[in-house]
């Protein structure tokens, strides 16, 4: 990118505004996708917890592994929620 083009983007030229508009749209789409994934994670966590509870009597090691995986999913989901709540941090 040439120096003049960079300068135009900085001072708010139509081209710069257009690029920032696209970036905002991309950020919104990304956030929307994260919300959908968080919803899927929530449903998956509930389903997996039920499976783990059912398997506790017959296979304790598998139930423990499922519970550990559920906790990892919850931890990652919490990070995603925090990122959505505080963008740019």
QUIKATA-V432544 format. One record per helix or strand of 2 or more residues. SS is the DSSP state (a for helix, b for strand). FROM is the first residue (numbers start at 1). LEN is the number of residues. Records with the same first field share a line. If there is no record, write none. Layout:
# QUIKATA-V432544
SS=FROM-LEN, FROM-LEN
This chain:
# QUIKATA-V432544
a=3-8, 14-42, 60-26
